[in-house]
Amino acid sequence: QEQLVESGGGLVQPGGSLRLSCRAPADTSGYVMGWYRQAPGKQREWVATIWSGGLTNYADSVKGRFTISKDNAENTVNLQMNNLKLEDTAVYYCHVRHPLGFPEYWGQGTQVTVSS
């Protein structure tokens, strides 16, 4: 089964930056790409989406601090996270889906920890 391969993440102090990347299968051109996160004891929540035409949407909690982008040639989606806060600590998941909903793919998750 094809999967998404995530990279990035780690430990950073409040106010710092991290960049997450996710490589999707080659046949996902035109798919909707995004990021979700799940903090300990909480449900998974949506973070950001980038549509096939480049339009982006962000959760209010990350708007102005996070930037989602994609590289069509490499089939990758990135999440640049700036001015990180303690509450951004979570496992971050990459998500790619067909515009009609299926098929969809999830990354394995990468830990982001913001701590002083």
N, C-alpha and C positions, 0 to 999 in steps of 0.2 A: 504494500500500500504506500502510495506516495505520501511524503510528509513534508512539512515545512522545517527548515533548519534555521534556528535562531542563534544569534551571537550578540555579545555585549552584556550589559548588566554588571553588577558588582556592588561594592560598598563605596559610598560617597558621603561627604559631610553636607549638612544643610547649606543650600545656596550653590552647590556644585552642579556639574553637568555629567550626563551619560548619553551614549548613543546606542540604540538597539538596531540590529539588522535582522532581516528574515529573507531567506531565499525560498522562492516558490518553485514548483515544478514548471518545466518549460512550456507546457500546454495550458498555462493559466493566463495567457495574454488577454487583456480586457476584463479580467476579474476584478471584483471589489476587494480591496485590501485594507486591513485595519489591525488595531491593537486593543486588547482587553487586559485587565489586571484583576488579581484576587489577593486581597490582604488577609492576614490570619483571622479566622473567625467570621469572615464576611463573604458575601456572594460575589461571584465574578461580575465585574462591571466594565462597560464599554469606555474606551479612552479616546480613540480617534479613528476616522475612516478616510480613505482616499479613493475616489471613484475613478473609473477608467479614463475619464476625460480630464482628470487632475483636480476636480473639485474636492475640497477637504471639509471635514466637520470635526469638532472637538467637544468633549465633555466640558462643562463649565469649570470644573475643578482644575483643568489643565490648560485652558484657553489662555494664550499669551505667553505660556512657558514652554509648551511642547510643540514640535513641528513634525508632521508626518510628510514623508516624501517617498517617491519610488523611482526606480531605474528600470525602464521597460526592457532595455537591452539585456539586463542581468536578471530580470524577473525578481527583483528584490524590493522590499519595502523597509523604510527606515523610520525610526522615531528618535528625534533629537530632543532630549529633555534637559532644560535649563532651569536654574533657580529651584532646584529640587527641595522639597519639604519633607518633614518627617512622615507626613501622611501619604506620601507617594510610595512608601515602602510596600512592596507587593511582589508577587510573581506575575510577570508580564507575558502574555500569550499573543502570538501572531495569529491572525485569522484571514483566510482567503476564501472567497466564495464566488461561484458563478453569479452573474447579475440577476438570474431568476431564482437564486437561492441554493441550488444544488448542482454539482457537488460542492462541498466545502471542505476545507482543511484547517487543522489547528497545529500550532507549533507545540513543542514539548514544554515550553515555559522557561523563563530565565529570571533569576532572582535579582531584584533591585532593592538594596537596603540603604536608607538614608539615616545616618546616625552621627552624632557628635562624639 
